[in-house]
């Protein structure tokens, strides 16, 4: 049982890391796209 919990914790940690990287990519892309629309389309 302890081995299962250890593997589950490691999987959750890895999943959180991937989600965090993807979230930052989406946020930065959205910010850059917004700035381009604000400053270019005038």
Secondary structure, DSSP 8 states (H G I E B T S, - for coil): -HHHHHHHHHHHHHHHHHHHHHHHHHHHHHHHHHHHHHHH--
